[in-house]
Amino acid sequence: MSPAPTVRDAAFDVLRRFGATTVFANPGSTEIALLTDLPDDLEFVLALHEGSVVGMATGWALANDRPAVAILHTTAGLGNAVGALATARVNRAPLVVLVGQQDRRHLALEPFLTGHRLDDLARPAPVWIAEPPRAQDVPGALARAWHEAREHRGPALVIVPMDDWSEPAAADEPLPAPAKLIRANAAEPAVLAELAEFLGTASNPVLVAGAGADDAESWRGLTALAEKLACPVWQEAFGARAGFPQDHPQFAGHLPPGREELRKALSGHDAVLSVGAPVFRQYPREPGQLTEPDTRIAVVTDDPNEAHRSPVDLAVLARPSSVCGPLAELIPAREAGTEKIGRTVELPGAPEDGAPLAPEHVFGLLARQLPKDTVLVEESPSSRPLLHAYVPAREPLGFLSAAMGGLGFGIPAAIGLRMGGLKRPVVAVIGDGSSLYSIQALWSAAHYGAGVLVIVLSNGGYAIMDKLAVRHGERTAGGGKAPWPGFDEVSVSGLAKSLGCPARRAETYEELESVVNEVLPTLAARTEPLVLEVAVKA
């Protein structure tokens, strides 16, 4: 029985994957575990000073027009090489630079030969620096460094503690970097042909659209591509914007953020093309692969970071708008199957007599009443899945949310959209907890005449945090008791009025419907903001 692969084994596999043949080094003790018994298919080249190591690697990279691999020894070696790294950067030479570090297990004690703040020592020469948070992340960082060096034409550094090399490799984690990456400045025939082959050889393809495809040209191209392929289209999880018309009959919904449900959603599809979205945004972390083993994945994005970290077979670095339409023209039309490929949505109506309002009642009303060109700004984490389920984005910029997940974005962003001259209705759906992070922005809305409708779902607490605490308690066999109190005494409508912003409060469906029907017909031209606080059950 062969021994389980180590991080070192996985790192060498990454180098082989990209065709590396040579490593340049002036090694020290922190590199012993990496270099001893170096595999025969890697040529070791010794230089007698680190400046020469990087200089030789620079020349090799320029001669071959692809990344060279250099290995440097903690603070002393990296310090000696900084000038040569700066030269490599200016010379636009792609380098993957492994920097040794002391044993991770006693770094807190700063032992002899500790590389103290190696990232700061190297800056500003590198185009990218990684200090993997755990040993199992080293191969992925190395793979991404290859793309960063190649794309940004300079040295990409990966700092690796010496004990990481002998740790067991991650057996069930996808490598967070594409196997192949192509840059396309426009609809280049060779790139389109490769994508067409990727889709054409699939028996059951599927599309995933993301925020990077949220423009009219990309929507047209993706719609044409989806209709040619007769396939479902998913929206990325946690997307900041919509990348596809969500009222289209082939729209399948939003991808689940956990790996188990993600695998189920994409099960049966042998090719996934993600456009304008990373592969795949997740939360919380779950074990296992992203897709079934035989599923091939490609990504088209104009964001190098998305491309470089996506675990895909093919990454195309290009504007989605320049690729989707021409690609659709190359794809032969497929016959639609007998199974329905979109989704069916039954909108909730009013609550039963005497029952309290819930978020779904609000969203059902908005789905019926919002004009098609409405820009919906969202910041209500606990009810966001319901909002996605019921209220589709029907035009580009039809949906906007905070890309990084922090609170305080929604109200000021909605105000800024109107102040930016957008002649469309702007509606913000905000949780009451979220609203308190930027409630003061309402003063600016009132003062400068930004006519937005801010609907605040008021349940008197941090509902998303309460739900997460309960789930954590279920996993740990604890009670899931949250230490934070609610804040029923806070009146969002009262706060809005104190800031000079008109505000109303709705506690019944009739009150909600009355305000919505009154405001929406003239919202696009409105110059006075309005806060509508809606009391909903927690």
SULMO-V548548 format. One record per backbone hydrogen bond with DSSP energy under -0.5 kcal/mol. NH is the residue of the N-H (numbers start at 1). CO is the residue of the C=O. If there is no record, write none. Layout:
BEGIN
NH;CO  NH;CO
END
This chain:
BEGIN
7;167  8;165  10;6  11;7  12;8  13;9  14;10  15;11  16;12  17;13  18;14  19;16  20;15  23;43  24;69  25;45  26;71  31;28  32;29  35;31  36;32  38;35  42;39  43;21  43;41  45;23  45;43  46;44  47;25  52;49  53;49  54;50  55;51  56;52  57;53  58;54  59;55  60;56  61;57  62;58  63;59  64;60  65;61  66;61  68;94  69;22  70;68  70;96  71;24  72;98  74;72  77;73  78;73  78;74  79;75  80;76  81;77  82;78  82;79  85;81  86;82  87;83  88;84  89;85  90;86  91;87  92;89  93;88  94;92  95;93  95;154  96;68  97;95  97;156  98;70  98;96  99;97  99;158  100;72  100;98  101;160  106;103  107;104  109;106  110;107  111;106  114;111  116;114  118;115  121;117  122;118  123;119  125;122  127;155  128;155  130;157  137;134  138;135  141;137  142;138  143;139  144;140  145;141  146;142  147;143  148;144  149;145  150;146  151;147  152;148  153;149  154;149  156;95  157;128  158;97  159;130  160;99  160;158  162;101  164;161  165;162  166;163  167;164  169;5  176;174  177;175  178;307  179;312  182;315  184;317  188;186  192;188  193;189  194;190  195;191  196;192  197;193  198;194  199;195  200;196  201;197  202;199  206;271  207;232  208;273  209;234  210;275  212;276  213;210  214;211  215;213  219;215  220;216  221;217  222;218  223;219  224;220  225;221  226;222  227;223  228;224  229;225  230;226  231;226  233;250  234;207  235;253  236;209  239;236  242;399  246;393  248;245  251;248  252;233  253;233  255;235  262;258  263;259  264;260  265;261  266;262  267;263  267;264  269;266  270;204  270;268  271;204  272;296  273;206  274;272  274;298  275;208  276;274  276;300  280;278  281;278  283;257  283;284  295;292  296;270  296;294  298;272  299;314  300;274  301;316  304;302  307;303  308;304  309;305  310;306  310;307  311;279  312;310  313;297  314;297  315;180  316;299  317;182  317;315  318;301  318;316  322;319  323;319  323;320  324;320  327;323  328;324  329;325  330;326  330;327  331;327  334;228  346;344  347;345  355;352  361;358  362;358  363;359  364;360  365;361  366;362  367;363  368;364  369;365  370;366  374;371  375;425  376;374  376;398  377;375  377;427  378;376  378;400  379;429  383;380  384;380  384;381  387;383  388;384  389;385  390;386  391;387  392;390  394;392  398;395  400;376  401;240  402;378  405;402  413;409  414;410  415;411  416;412  417;413  418;414  419;415  420;416  421;418  422;417  424;422  427;375  427;425  428;453  429;377  430;428  430;455  431;379  432;457  435;431  436;432  436;433  437;434  438;435  441;438  442;439  443;440  444;440  445;441  446;442  447;443  448;444  449;445  450;445  451;449  451;526  452;450  453;426  454;452  454;530  455;428  455;453  456;454  456;532  457;430  457;455  458;456  458;534  459;457  463;461  466;462  467;463  468;464  469;465  470;466  471;467  472;468  473;469  474;470  475;471  476;472  477;473  478;473  487;460  490;487  492;490  495;491  496;492  497;493  498;494  499;495  499;496  500;497  501;496  504;531  506;533  512;508  513;509  514;510  515;511  516;512  517;513  518;514  519;515  520;516  521;517  522;519  523;520  525;522  526;522  526;523  530;452  531;502  532;454  532;530  533;504  533;531  534;456  534;532  535;506  535;533  536;458  536;534  537;357
END
